[in-house]
């Protein structure tokens, strides 16, 4: 579009000029350039006579574009900083948090007999209940040593752990009862019992499967008398004694 500027010259522009009264101008009015785009309506226009600028729509000379106040973003920055500090502090505290030492009981074979190998493990836990949960979950995951094994099916899930005084209540998924004969079942119970009571050997252990008390284990009908204790378990199942040739292996007694 071709328009005339304040000096009478013709020029191409995407905007149009209109006379607007301006206080303080020698002529009392000035040509202001109105941009066609709506987003440019707030731009400053030049007073062709007085060399002043006028903010369209504001009625003020020498106007400037409004800018967001920096102090409006300050609270969000402080909040983000505090959240970051809190997360880092929590991670740091967890990394150096309280640790407890438990014993995990694995299986090994020697002289055609099954023996239980005790391995100490340091776990992050704030109380005995959490420590038992972590230890049993590692027991279910299996040993790191290829010379050791476990009788607990790998699909087993630990559903719940509760410690009430001298009693330990364990709830496993249905996979805990699957597979193996009576020897495997006895070994399975021994692993759980001795691992759960490694911090308190005199504790009583109650085992449930899917929320129901375990009374019979395996297809051979192995009867489980609860609560289980270290003192009552060994005479009932007659576990083998510790072999002299392997000092690292310990029996369940």
Secondary structure, DSSP 8 states (H G I E B T S, - for coil): -EEE-TTS-EEE-SEEEEEEE-TT-TTSEEEEEEESSGGGTTSEEE-TTT--EEETTTTEET-------HHHHHHHHHHHHHHHHHHHHHHHHHHTS-EEEEEEEEEEEETTEEEEEEEEEEEE-SSHHHHHHHHHHHHHH--SSTT-B-SS-TT--EEEEEEETTEEEEEE-GGGG-S--HHHHHHHHHHHHHHHTSS-TT-EEEEEETTEE--EETTTTEE--SSB-HHHHHHHHT-----TT-TTEE---
